[in-house]
Amino acid sequence: MATTIHLPIVSTCSVESCGFNHDGCRAGAINVSGDHAACSTFVDSDTKAGNADVAGVGACTRTDCTFNKDMACTAEAIEVGASFDTADCLTFEAR
């Protein structure tokens, strides 16, 4: 029996150097953490990996974000792109 898990989706990722980004994020789920809401699933690689149709946000340790509730993202979707680090959650919004 399949289990349905509802996670916020990664609607866009503009980080071309990530191995999980080919025609969108193909990781099953990403995590967001660090000082700049970094995508901690980022892998700098020319080899493309992952086969998920849609990536979700598995966990977020940025408890100072408006969309964080108990280390889970409550945004409907997030965008990932370059900001302070190579790959950051651009949807991050300080409380």
N, CA, C and O atoms as a GROMACS GRO file, in nm:
protein
  380
    1MET      N    1   0.084  -0.116   0.000
    1MET     CA    2   0.000   0.000   0.000
    1MET      C    3   0.089   0.124   0.000
    1MET      O    4   0.179   0.136   0.083
    2ALA      N    5   0.065   0.215  -0.092
    2ALA     CA    6   0.143   0.337  -0.104
    2ALA      C    7   0.098   0.438   0.000
    2ALA      O    8  -0.020   0.446   0.036
    3THR      N    9   0.193   0.515   0.048
    3THR     CA   10   0.166   0.621   0.143
    3THR      C   11   0.185   0.754   0.072
    3THR      O   12   0.284   0.774   0.002
    4THR      N   13   0.092   0.844   0.089
    4THR     CA   14   0.104   0.977   0.030
    4THR      C   15   0.161   1.072   0.134
    4THR      O   16   0.110   1.082   0.245
    5ILE      N   17   0.267   1.141   0.096
    5ILE     CA   18   0.329   1.239   0.183
    5ILE      C   19   0.314   1.375   0.116
    5ILE      O   20   0.352   1.392   0.000
    6HIS      N   21   0.260   1.471   0.189
    6HIS     CA   22   0.242   1.604   0.134
    6HIS      C   23   0.352   1.696   0.183
    6HIS      O   24   0.359   1.730   0.302
    7LEU      N   25   0.439   1.735   0.092
    7LEU     CA   26   0.549   1.827   0.123
    7LEU      C   27   0.538   1.948   0.032
    7LEU      O   28   0.489   1.937  -0.081
    8PRO      N   29   0.584   2.064   0.079
    8PRO     CA   30   0.592   2.178  -0.012
    8PRO      C   31   0.684   2.142  -0.128
    8PRO      O   32   0.781   2.069  -0.107
    9ILE      N   33   0.657   2.189  -0.246
    9ILE     CA   34   0.739   2.152  -0.361
    9ILE      C   35   0.846   2.258  -0.388
    9ILE      O   36   0.834   2.374  -0.350
   10VAL      N   37   0.952   2.214  -0.456
   10VAL     CA   38   1.053   2.304  -0.508
   10VAL      C   39   1.004   2.343  -0.647
   10VAL      O   40   1.020   2.267  -0.742
   11SER      N   41   0.943   2.460  -0.657
   11SER     CA   42   0.881   2.500  -0.784
   11SER      C   43   0.984   2.535  -0.890
   11SER      O   44   0.962   2.507  -1.009
   12THR      N   45   1.094   2.595  -0.850
   12THR     CA   46   1.202   2.626  -0.943
   12THR      C   47   1.336   2.616  -0.874
   12THR      O   48   1.348   2.639  -0.754
   13CYS      N   49   1.437   2.582  -0.953
   13CYS     CA   50   1.576   2.585  -0.907
   13CYS      C   51   1.659   2.638  -1.022
   13CYS      O   52   1.661   2.579  -1.130
   14SER      N   53   1.728   2.748  -0.999
   14SER     CA   54   1.810   2.810  -1.104
   14SER      C   55   1.958   2.778  -1.088
   14SER      O   56   2.042   2.842  -1.152
   15VAL      N   57   1.992   2.682  -1.002
   15VAL     CA   58   2.131   2.647  -0.977
   15VAL      C   59   2.172   2.535  -1.074
   15VAL      O   60   2.154   2.417  -1.045
   16GLU      N   61   2.226   2.576  -1.188
   16GLU     CA   62   2.260   2.480  -1.294
   16GLU      C   63   2.372   2.385  -1.255
   16GLU      O   64   2.381   2.275  -1.310
   17SER      N   65   2.460   2.424  -1.161
   17SER     CA   66   2.573   2.339  -1.125
   17SER      C   67   2.535   2.226  -1.030
   17SER      O   68   2.620   2.143  -0.997
   18CYS      N   69   2.410   2.220  -0.986
   18CYS     CA   70   2.368   2.113  -0.895
   18CYS      C   71   2.336   1.986  -0.974
   18CYS      O   72   2.266   1.990  -1.075
   19GLY      N   73   2.389   1.875  -0.927
   19GLY     CA   74   2.365   1.746  -0.992
   19GLY      C   75   2.219   1.704  -0.991
   19GLY      O   76   2.178   1.624  -1.076
   20PHE      N   77   2.139   1.755  -0.899
   20PHE     CA   78   1.997   1.721  -0.894
   20PHE      C   79   1.911   1.810  -0.983
   20PHE      O   80   1.792   1.785  -1.000
   21ASN      N   81   1.971   1.917  -1.040
   21ASN     CA   82   1.894   2.010  -1.121
   21ASN      C   83   1.914   1.979  -1.270
   21ASN      O   84   2.017   2.013  -1.328
   22HIS      N   85   1.816   1.916  -1.329
   22HIS     CA   86   1.810   1.900  -1.474
   22HIS      C   87   1.663   1.904  -1.512
   22HIS      O   88   1.586   1.813  -1.483
   23ASP      N   89   1.627   2.014  -1.578
   23ASP     CA   90   1.486   2.044  -1.606
   23ASP      C   91   1.406   2.053  -1.477
   23ASP      O   92   1.294   2.003  -1.470
   24GLY      N   93   1.463   2.115  -1.376
   24GLY     CA   94   1.401   2.128  -1.245
   24GLY      C   95   1.471   2.037  -1.145
   24GLY      O   96   1.552   1.953  -1.183
   25CYS      N   97   1.441   2.055  -1.019
   25CYS     CA   98   1.502   1.975  -0.913
   25CYS      C   99   1.449   1.832  -0.919
   25CYS      O  100   1.327   1.811  -0.916
   26ARG      N  101   1.538   1.735  -0.927
   26ARG     CA  102   1.500   1.594  -0.937
   26ARG      C  103   1.533   1.514  -0.811
   26ARG      O  104   1.522   1.391  -0.810
   27ALA      N  105   1.572   1.584  -0.704
   27ALA     CA  106   1.592   1.516  -0.576
   27ALA      C  107   1.454   1.478  -0.523
   27ALA      O  108   1.357   1.549  -0.548
   28GLY      N  109   1.443   1.368  -0.451
   28GLY     CA  110   1.315   1.331  -0.393
   28GLY      C  111   1.266   1.437  -0.295
   28GLY      O  112   1.148   1.470  -0.291
   29ALA      N  113   1.360   1.488  -0.215
   29ALA     CA  114   1.330   1.595  -0.119
   29ALA      C  115   1.460   1.666  -0.089
   29ALA      O  116   1.568   1.607  -0.097
   30ILE      N  117   1.450   1.793  -0.055
   30ILE     CA  118   1.567   1.870  -0.014
   30ILE      C  119   1.550   1.913   0.131
   30ILE      O  120   1.440   1.909   0.186
   31ASN      N  121   1.660   1.953   0.192
   31ASN     CA  122   1.658   2.011   0.325
   31ASN      C  123   1.712   2.153   0.316
   31ASN      O  124   1.798   2.181   0.234
   32VAL      N  125   1.661   2.241   0.400
   32VAL     CA  126   1.706   2.380   0.404
   32VAL      C  127   1.766   2.403   0.543
   32VAL      O  128   1.704   2.370   0.644
   33SER      N  129   1.886   2.461   0.546
   33SER     CA  130   1.953   2.483   0.675
   33SER      C  131   2.059   2.591   0.660
   33SER      O  132   2.077   2.647   0.552
   34GLY      N  133   2.128   2.619   0.768
   34GLY     CA  134   2.241   2.711   0.765
   34GLY      C  135   2.203   2.856   0.785
   34GLY      O  136   2.086   2.891   0.803
   35ASP      N  137   2.306   2.939   0.783
   35ASP     CA  138   2.290   3.082   0.808
   35ASP      C  139   2.211   3.155   0.700
   35ASP      O  140   2.150   3.259   0.727
   36HIS      N  141   2.211   3.101   0.578
   36HIS     CA  142   2.148   3.171   0.467
   36HIS      C  143   2.036   3.089   0.403
   36HIS      O  144   2.009   3.105   0.284
   37ALA      N  145   1.971   3.003   0.479
   37ALA     CA  146   1.864   2.918   0.426
   37ALA      C  147   1.913   2.839   0.306
   37ALA      O  148   1.846   2.834   0.202
   38ALA      N  149   2.030   2.778   0.320
   38ALA     CA  150   2.093   2.705   0.210
   38ALA      C  151   2.022   2.573   0.183
   38ALA      O  152   1.974   2.507   0.274
   39CYS      N  153   2.018   2.536   0.057
   39CYS     CA  154   1.972   2.403   0.020
   39CYS      C  155   2.086   2.308   0.053
   39CYS      O  156   2.185   2.303  -0.019
   40SER      N  157   2.073   2.232   0.160
   40SER     CA  158   2.182   2.144   0.203
   40SER      C  159   2.188   2.015   0.122
   40SER      O  160   2.273   1.930   0.147
   41THR      N  161   2.098   2.000   0.026
   41THR     CA  162   2.100   1.885  -0.065
   41THR      C  163   2.182   1.917  -0.190
   41THR      O  164   2.206   1.828  -0.272
   42PHE      N  165   2.225   2.041  -0.206
   42PHE     CA  166   2.305   2.084  -0.321
   42PHE      C  167   2.429   1.998  -0.336
   42PHE      O  168   2.502   1.974  -0.240
   43VAL      N  169   2.453   1.950  -0.459
   43VAL     CA  170   2.573   1.873  -0.493
   43VAL      C  171   2.633   1.936  -0.618
   43VAL      O  172   2.571   1.934  -0.725
   44ASP      N  173   2.752   1.992  -0.607
   44ASP     CA  174   2.819   2.054  -0.721
   44ASP      C  175   2.873   1.942  -0.811
   44ASP      O  176   2.975   1.881  -0.780
   45SER      N  177   2.804   1.917  -0.921
   45SER     CA  178   2.842   1.804  -1.006
   45SER      C  179   2.790   1.823  -1.148
   45SER      O  180   2.680   1.874  -1.170
   46ASP      N  181   2.871   1.779  -1.245
   46ASP     CA  182   2.827   1.775  -1.384
   46ASP      C  183   2.742   1.651  -1.410
   46ASP      O  184   2.664   1.648  -1.505
   47THR      N  185   2.757   1.549  -1.325
   47THR     CA  186   2.679   1.428  -1.337
   47THR      C  187   2.540   1.455  -1.282
   47THR      O  188   2.525   1.500  -1.169
   48LYS      N  189   2.439   1.427  -1.362
   48LYS     CA  190   2.302   1.454  -1.320
   48LYS      C  191   2.244   1.332  -1.251
   48LYS      O  192   2.260   1.219  -1.297
   49ALA      N  193   2.177   1.355  -1.139
   49ALA     CA  194   2.124   1.247  -1.056
   49ALA      C  195   1.981   1.278  -1.016
   49ALA      O  196   1.929   1.385  -1.046
   50GLY      N  197   1.920   1.183  -0.950
   50GLY     CA  198   1.783   1.201  -0.903
   50GLY      C  199   1.685   1.176  -1.016
   50GLY      O  200   1.714   1.205  -1.132
   51ASN      N  201   1.569   1.124  -0.982
   51ASN     CA  202   1.470   1.094  -1.084
   51ASN      C  203   1.329   1.129  -1.043
   51ASN      O  204   1.232   1.087  -1.106
   52ALA      N  205   1.316   1.207  -0.936
   52ALA     CA  206   1.182   1.246  -0.890
   52ALA      C  207   1.119   1.342  -0.991
   52ALA      O  208   1.188   1.425  -1.050
   53ASP      N  209   0.989   1.330  -1.010
   53ASP     CA  210   0.918   1.424  -1.096
   53ASP      C  211   0.910   1.562  -1.032
   53ASP      O  212   0.920   1.664  -1.100
   54VAL      N  213   0.891   1.563  -0.901
   54VAL     CA  214   0.879   1.687  -0.825
   54VAL      C  215   0.955   1.670  -0.694
   54VAL      O  216   0.936   1.570  -0.624
   55ALA      N  217   1.039   1.766  -0.661
   55ALA     CA  218   1.111   1.761  -0.534
   55ALA      C  219   1.029   1.830  -0.427
   55ALA      O  220   0.959   1.928  -0.453
   56GLY      N  221   1.038   1.778  -0.306
   56GLY     CA  222   0.969   1.839  -0.192
   56GLY      C  223   1.069   1.894  -0.093
   56GLY      O  224   1.189   1.869  -0.104
   57VAL      N  225   1.021   1.968   0.004
   57VAL     CA  226   1.106   2.020   0.112
   57VAL      C  227   1.086   1.927   0.230
   57VAL      O  228   0.982   1.928   0.294
   58GLY      N  229   1.189   1.846   0.259
   58GLY     CA  230   1.179   1.748   0.366
   58GLY      C  231   1.188   1.808   0.504
   58GLY      O  232   1.108   1.775   0.592
   59ALA      N  233   1.284   1.898   0.524
   59ALA     CA  234   1.304   1.959   0.655
   59ALA      C  235   1.364   2.097   0.637
   59ALA      O  236   1.434   2.124   0.539
   60CYS      N  237   1.338   2.183   0.734
   60CYS     CA  238   1.396   2.317   0.734
   60CYS      C  239   1.433   2.351   0.877
   60CYS      O  240   1.348   2.353   0.966
   61THR      N  241   1.561   2.379   0.898
   61THR     CA  242   1.605   2.413   1.034
   61THR      C  243   1.610   2.563   1.058
   61THR      O  244   1.657   2.608   1.163
   62ARG      N  245   1.562   2.642   0.963
   62ARG     CA  246   1.556   2.788   0.980
   62ARG      C  247   1.429   2.824   1.055
   62ARG      O  248   1.330   2.866   0.996
   63THR      N  249   1.434   2.807   1.187
   63THR     CA  250   1.316   2.831   1.270
   63THR      C  251   1.278   2.978   1.277
   63THR      O  252   1.172   3.013   1.330
   64ASP      N  253   1.362   3.066   1.223
   64ASP     CA  254   1.330   3.209   1.220
   64ASP      C  255   1.256   3.247   1.091
   64ASP      O  256   1.235   3.366   1.066
   65CYS      N  257   1.215   3.150   1.012
   65CYS     CA  258   1.142   3.176   0.888
   65CYS      C  259   0.991   3.176   0.915
   65CYS      O  260   0.941   3.094   0.993
   66THR      N  261   0.922   3.265   0.851
   66THR     CA  262   0.776   3.275   0.863
   66THR      C  263   0.707   3.144   0.827
   66THR      O  264   0.603   3.111   0.884
   67PHE      N  265   0.764   3.070   0.734
   67PHE     CA  266   0.701   2.947   0.684
   67PHE      C  267   0.741   2.822   0.762
   67PHE      O  268   0.701   2.712   0.725
   68ASN      N  269   0.819   2.837   0.869
   68ASN     CA  270   0.866   2.721   0.945
   68ASN      C  271   0.776   2.694   1.064
   68ASN      O  272   0.752   2.782   1.147
   69LYS      N  273   0.727   2.572   1.073
   69LYS     CA  274   0.650   2.528   1.189
   69LYS      C  275   0.704   2.393   1.231
   69LYS      O  276   0.690   2.294   1.159
   70ASP      N  277   0.766   2.389   1.347
   70ASP     CA  278   0.823   2.265   1.400
   70ASP      C  279   0.924   2.204   1.303
   70ASP      O  280   0.926   2.082   1.285
   71MET      N  281   1.007   2.287   1.241
   71MET     CA  282   1.112   2.249   1.146
   71MET      C  283   1.056   2.188   1.017
   71MET      O  284   1.126   2.113   0.949
   72ALA      N  285   0.933   2.220   0.986
   72ALA     CA  286   0.872   2.179   0.859
   72ALA      C  287   0.830   2.305   0.785
   72ALA      O  288   0.785   2.402   0.847
   73CYS      N  289   0.846   2.304   0.655
   73CYS     CA  290   0.810   2.419   0.573
   73CYS      C  291   0.660   2.417   0.546
   73CYS      O  292   0.604   2.315   0.506
   74THR      N  293   0.595   2.531   0.568
   74THR     CA  294   0.451   2.541   0.545
   74THR      C  295   0.417   2.619   0.418
   74THR      O  296   0.299   2.638   0.387
   75ALA      N  297   0.520   2.666   0.345
   75ALA     CA  298   0.494   2.734   0.218
   75ALA      C  299   0.437   2.632   0.120
   75ALA      O  300   0.468   2.513   0.127
   76GLU      N  301   0.354   2.678   0.029
   76GLU     CA  302   0.300   2.588  -0.073
   76GLU      C  303   0.410   2.538  -0.166
   76GLU      O  304   0.409   2.423  -0.209
   77ALA      N  305   0.504   2.626  -0.196
   77ALA     CA  306   0.617   2.594  -0.283
   77ALA      C  307   0.731   2.689  -0.251
   77ALA      O  308   0.709   2.797  -0.196
   78ILE      N  309   0.853   2.648  -0.285
   78ILE     CA  310   0.969   2.735  -0.265
   78ILE      C  311   1.047   2.746  -0.395
   78ILE      O  312   1.033   2.664  -0.486
   79GLU      N  313   1.130   2.850  -0.402
   79GLU     CA  314   1.223   2.868  -0.512
   79GLU      C  315   1.363   2.857  -0.458
   79GLU      O  316   1.392   2.907  -0.349
   80VAL      N  317   1.452   2.791  -0.532
   80VAL     CA  318   1.591   2.777  -0.493
   80VAL      C  319   1.676   2.846  -0.598
   80VAL      O  320   1.652   2.832  -0.718
   81GLY      N  321   1.775   2.922  -0.553
   81GLY     CA  322   1.864   2.992  -0.645
   81GLY      C  323   1.981   3.051  -0.570
   81GLY      O  324   1.991   3.038  -0.449
   82ALA      N  325   2.068   3.117  -0.644
   82ALA     CA  326   2.186   3.178  -0.584
   82ALA      C  327   2.146   3.302  -0.504
   82ALA      O  328   2.066   3.384  -0.550
   83SER      N  329   2.203   3.314  -0.386
   83SER     CA  330   2.182   3.430  -0.302
   83SER      C  331   2.313   3.452  -0.226
   83SER      O  332   2.410   3.498  -0.286
   84PHE      N  333   2.318   3.419  -0.098
   84PHE     CA  334   2.442   3.428  -0.023
   84PHE      C  335   2.533   3.310  -0.054
   84PHE      O  336   2.655   3.325  -0.063
   85ASP      N  337   2.475   3.191  -0.069
   85ASP     CA  338   2.549   3.070  -0.101
   85ASP      C  339   2.515   3.028  -0.243
   85ASP      O  340   2.442   3.099  -0.313
   86THR      N  341   2.566   2.916  -0.286
   86THR     CA  342   2.540   2.866  -0.421
   86THR      C  343   2.393   2.836  -0.443
   86THR      O  344   2.338   2.868  -0.547
   87ALA      N  345   2.330   2.772  -0.344
   87ALA     CA  346   2.190   2.733  -0.357
   87ALA      C  347   2.116   2.766  -0.228
   87ALA      O  348   2.140   2.704  -0.124
   88ASP      N  349   2.028   2.863  -0.234
   88ASP     CA  350   1.954   2.908  -0.117
   88ASP      C  351   1.804   2.902  -0.143
   88ASP      O  352   1.759   2.909  -0.257
   89CYS      N  353   1.728   2.889  -0.036
   89CYS     CA  354   1.583   2.901  -0.045
   89CYS      C  355   1.551   3.048  -0.059
   89CYS      O  356   1.567   3.126   0.035
   90LEU      N  357   1.506   3.087  -0.178
   90LEU     CA  358   1.475   3.228  -0.204
   90LEU      C  359   1.339   3.268  -0.148
   90LEU      O  360   1.303   3.385  -0.150
   91THR      N  361   1.263   3.169  -0.099
   91THR     CA  362   1.132   3.195  -0.040
   91THR      C  363   1.144   3.231   0.108
   91THR      O  364   1.047   3.276   0.168
   92PHE      N  365   1.262   3.211   0.167
   92PHE     CA  366   1.285   3.242   0.308
   92PHE      C  367   1.236   3.383   0.340
   92PHE      O  368   1.265   3.479   0.268
   93GLU      N  369   1.161   3.393   0.448
   93GLU     CA  370   1.109   3.522   0.492
   93GLU      C  371   1.123   3.529   0.644
   93GLU      O  372   1.059   3.451   0.715
   94ALA      N  373   1.205   3.620   0.694
   94ALA     CA  374   1.226   3.631   0.838
   94ALA      C  375   1.097   3.669   0.910
   94ALA      O  376   1.017   3.748   0.859
   95ARG      N  377   1.079   3.613   1.028
   95ARG     CA  378   0.960   3.646   1.110
   95ARG      C  379   0.968   3.788   1.157
   95ARG      O  380   0.878   3.835   1.226
   0.00000   0.00000   0.00000
